Amino acid sequence: MTGPRPGDGLLALVGGGEWSTGCESFDSELLAASGGEEVLVLPTAAAYWHPERSVETAASYFAGLGASVKACMVLRRSDAEDRANAGAVRSARFLYIAGGSVLHLRSVLKDSPVWDAIVAAWHEGAVLAASSAGAMVLGDTMVDPRGGALTLGLGLIDQIAVLPHAGTWPEEKTHRTVRLASGALRIVAIDERTAVLRGPGGRWRVAGDGEVTVWVDGSPAPLEVLDQPMGPGPEPPDALSSRRQAAGGVPGRPTT
């Protein structure tokens, strides 16, 4: 488990619809916080859905905000093991993990040099934004998009599971996820073009035009519950099967 630390950079969990009208206010803030004019985009989750198009969309969008985009094409496990890719990530001041297949994203990044570089860069103050699948994978617990069950995430943040595209996510999956969550696990449902931001001081807030709903132990809870430090909870029911998943994996459907 990696977990937050005092020197962490600004973190943005985006509910999807990244790099589109409505995201400019919080993306401008992220750019300013990075202290630079370049965004390193990882289209890993979009590996099976024309990842170059994700990069092109990001480049066009950020150009309107006065920034440039550099692609880090980590699309398969061997890319995540590449030391040059890890070095590029480690030196970036603004990292953005795009949406797509959360299952593919997890299998590529888990226990890799590139993942270690993402964690190290964030702990040393780099801005980290992640949308849809990218946001989902950051929790120690992750929502499986195939049915709403809970499984293992990569563990950057403790006791948080992100449910993106909240306005369009199937109601039955939402109910299943909320029912399965127990104890201190916080389910954070985020609308598209909306972000939950965690500042270096550990405080969370909402940015964008959409809504964010937090669930704890089956009931709605105020956003401030995210500010409360909580240690790792019990493993999700399918934790063992998740550990056994092959690194290549079968790509799940995209979540963006």
Number of C-alpha atoms within 10 A of each C-alpha: 13 14 18 18 13 11 14 23 26 23 24 26 26 34 33 28 20 27 19 14 10 17 21 18 14 20 20 15 12 24 20 13 17 21 12 14 16 20 25 22 25 25 26 30 32 27 22 15 13 10 21 14 12 22 22 12 16 23 20 14 20 21 14 10 14 11 16 17 21 16 19 22 17 24 20 18 20 13 20 24 18 14 14 14 17 21 14 16 26 22 15 22 23 28 27 22 25 30 29 28 25 29 27 26 30 25 23 26 26 18 13 19 21 26 21 17 20 24 21 17 22 24 21 15 19 27 27 28 25 25 29 30 34 31 27 32 30 23 22 25 31 30 26 20 22 11 13 22 20 22 21 24 27 21 22 20 20 25 23 26 30 26 29 31 22 21 15 9 17 13 12 11 18 19 12 14 23 24 16 16 20 17 11 18 24 25 29 26 22 28 26 27 24 28 31 24 21 20 16 18 13 19 14 19 15 19 21 19 14 16 18 24 15 23 24 20 16 18 10 14 16 11 17 11 16 21 13 10 11 16 13 17 14 13 13 20 13 12 15 12 10 15 12 8 12 10 16 15 14 12 17 17 14 19 22 21
